[in-house]
């Protein structure tokens, strides 16, 4: 694409209102083209209308997203196709749009200047779909929450990795039963499988990261409310999502778009072959650009899990970053 056309594209993006950006003709055409290219069908226009609705709903409900740079919003919207996912929200959403602050340089007085950028964040369930599509795994069962009254044993598999070796649930469980772990069975195409798990010691470690990332302390806990929303215990839906996410930590990276990140960690940016955003995203960033401390934003995936949990109202918090309770591995 010529420099003049790129300039015109950027001007059109900046002139549009963030919520209405997806209604621009060239954005619609690019979305449809990418969808048909990556999916091998002609359903791009139908998918465009569905995802445009989801995009506009998400931005209308989140003021922080409306403050993001137009280029990043445009890229995040196109990356829905690149990753083969959907912005539709529910208790197990594929992905959602979040924000990150980037230091882009200094002003005339030598002060740091920042830009808020949108990024498409992939949930553990969206990551599962991508890994299945990439052929890394055949299937993953729903994670299973383990209580202290259950028979639960771990041991080494043939590769020397600690996995679940034995599990029998006690039903009905007593009311005072405590959650001790959660595991998931992952099957590969060769018929082999593994059952990685997450125990409460690891959950407490993650809770500590959440507290620190939300600027809490030992005497003022600001960790994600879902860690204690289940009668003082962790919400089971939240725990299942964490278990699935951590099960993939040692797996090969999956390709994502330039404006996408996995919840588990910031991945190295890998461009799928043939992606054409209409310009080179790298050319639109300052060479001094740095990711900085995330501004606190609402995590739609966490909110969806909250909405699906117990009927009593849970206090809603604002959480820093997309992965508010883990370090960037």
N, C-alpha and C positions, 0 to 999 in steps of 0.2 A: 504494500500500500504506500502511495506517495506521501511525502512529508505534508503536502498541502491538505490531502484528505485526512491525515491523522489530526492535523490542527483543527479541521472542521468538525471532526468527530469529538475531539476534546471540548471544543467550544459548545457543541450541542449538549453534551453531557453536563457541563457546568451551568448551562442556562436552564436546564430542566429542574423541576422540583424533585427531590429525592424519591417521593412516593410515586411520581408519575414518570420517572426515568425509563421504566420498562415499556412505556407506551410509544417511545420514539420508534420510527419506522425501521431504522437500521439496527436497533437493539432487537426488535421482533424478528427481523430477517436473519440476523446472526444466530439468535437462539434456535430458530427453526432449522437452519442449516446444520448447526452443530448436533442437534438432536437426531436428525435424519442420518448424519454421518456416523455417529457413534452407535446408533441402534439399528441401522440397516433397514429402516422403514420410512414411511411417509406420514407419520403421526405427529410430526413436529409442531404443527399449528395447534392441534388439540392439546398437546402437552404445554405449549406456550401459554395458552389461556388459563390453564389450571395453575401453573407455577407463578404466573403474573398475579393472579388473585392471591395466592399464598404470600408472595413477596409484599404486595401492597398492604395486606392485613398485618403482616409482621412489622412493617415500618410504621404503620398508623398507630400501633400499640406500643412502640418503643421510641421515645424521643432521641435516645443516644444514637440509634441507627440513622436517624435523619440528619445527624451532624457529620456523618462520615463523608469522605471524599467521593465525588461522583464516579471516578475511575474505579475505586474499590467496590462500590455498590454494583456497578456494571459487571465487573469481573466475577464477583460472588454470584450474581444471577446466572451468568453463562456457565459457571462451574457446576451448576446443578446437572447440566448435561454431561460435562466432562467426567463427573463421578457416577453418573447413572442413578441418581437419587432423586428424592422429592422433598420439597419444603413443607409438605402437609404435616401438621402437628397433631400429636396425640400422646398416648402413654409410651409409645415406642417410636418416636420420630426418627427419620433417617438423618436429618441434618437441620441446622438453623443458622441464621446469620448473627454474628456477634461482632464486637468492636475491639480494636487494639490501638493503642497510642504509639506513634512512631516519632522519634526525633529526626527532623529533616534538615536541620542546619541551625544557623544563628542569625539574629536580626542585626540591624545596624549598630545597636548598642552592645553586641556581643552576647546577648541572651539566647538561650536555647529556644528553638521554635519547634512546635509539635503539630502533627496531623493525625486526626482520628480516621482510621481505615476500617472498612468492613471486611470480614473474612467469613467464608462458609465453613462452619464447624461440623464435623461428622460425628454423630453419636456412636456409641458401641454397636447399636443395631444397624446403623448405616455401614459401619466398618465391616460387620459380619457379612452383609450383602456383597460388599466389594471383594472380600476375600473369597467368598464362594464363587463369585463370578470370575475371579482371577485363577481359580482352580487350586488355591492353596488348601482348602478344606472342602469336604463334601457336605457336611451338615454339623450343626451345633444344637444340642438339646436346650430346652429352657433351663437356666441355672436352678439349682436346688439349694434351699436354705436348710442348714443343719442346726439342730438344737441339742442341748446338753443331755437330753434323755434318749437321743438316738444312738445307735451303734455306728461309730464313725472312726475309721482307721486310715492312716496314710502310710505310704511306703515308697520304695524306689522302683521305678519301672526299668525296662531293659536298657535304657539310656542313662540310668543313674539319676533321674529327675524325680523329686518328690511329687507324688500324685495320690489321689484317692484310691485305696486298695479295697476298702470294704465299707458298705453303707447299708443300714437297715433303719427305716423310720419307725418310731414308736407312735402309734395312732390308737386312740386319740392322745394328744399330748396334754400334759398337765398345764394349768393356767400359768404356773410359775416358771415354765420352761424358758431357758435363756438361749439366744442365738450364739453359736460358737464358730460357725464357718458358713461358707457357701462354695459350691463347686459346679462345674459345667463339663459335660461330656462332649468332646469334639471329635468327629469322625473324619478320616481322610479317605481319598479315593481308592487307596490300596487296601482298604478294610481295617487298617489300624486306627487306634483312637487313643486319646489321652484325656485325663480328667484333672486339670489344674484347679486349684482352690484358693480361697482368700479366707484367712482366719481373722479373729478379732484383734490380734496384736497388730496385724497389718492395717486393719480398719482404723485403729487408734492412731497409727502413724499418719494415715491419710487425713484423719480428723485434725491432727496437729498442723499439717500443711494448710488445711482450709482455714484454721483459726489465724495463723500467721498471715496468710495472703489476704485475709479480710481485716487485717490490722487489729487482731485481738491479742490477748495476753493470757497468762496463767490464771489471772483473777477476773478476766473479762472475756469469756468465751464467745467468739463471733464466728465459729465454724458453721458450715452449712446446717440449717435446721433439721434436715432429714437424717442427720447422724443420731438424733435423739427423739425424733418425732413419734416413734412407735413405743409409747409407754416408757420412754427412757432409753429404748434400744434403737438401733438403726432401722430405717424404713426398709422393708424387704424388697420393694421394687428398685430402690436406690442401690441396695446391696447387690442385687442381681446384675444391674448394669455395670457396677464397678468390677464385679467378678469377670464378666465377659470382656470388659476393656483390658483388664490385666492379663487375661489369658492370652492375648495377642501380642504382648510386649516383646516376646522373643521371635516373633514371626517376621518374615521378610517384609520390607516396605511395599506398600501399594502405591501405584501412581495416582497422583491427584493434580488438580489444576493449580495455576499460579496463585489463586486467591482462596485456597482451601487449606485447612489444617485438621488433623485428627485430634480428637479429644485427648487421647492418651499422651500425646507429646507433639511438639512442633516438629513435623517431618521435614526432611530435606526436600526442597522443592523439585519435584520431578514432573516434567512436562510430557504428557502422552503425545505420541507422534501425531502430527497433523492438526494440532489445535491452533486455530487462527482467531485471536481476539480482535483482529482489525488493526493491531499495532503490537509492538514488543513491550510488554509490561515493564521490563527492566529499564527501558529507555525513558519511562515516565517517572522514575524515582531518582532522588538525589543520591549521589555516590556516598554521602555521609549518613544515609538513612539508618536508624537504629531502632530496634524494638525496645520500648521502655516499659516501666511499671504500668500494668494494665489499670485502666480506670474501672471502677466497679460497675458492672453491667448485669442485667438480669439474664440468666442462663435459661433459655426456653426449654431445654431438655430437662433440667432440674425442676422447672416449674411444672412441666407436664407430669413428671413423676409425683410431685407434690399434690397436684390436682387429682391424681388417681389413688392417693393413699387414703388414710382414714377420713371419715366424714367430718370430724370436728375440724374447725379452722386452725391452720398452722400458721404461725407468724412468718411472713414473707420477708426474706432478706435480699440485699443486693450483694452479689458475689463478684470477686475480682477475677477477670479473665474468663476463658471458656472452661479451663480445667482448674477449678478454684482450689482443689485440695491436693494437688500433686506437683512435684517439681518438674522441670522440663528435662527429661532424661536425655 
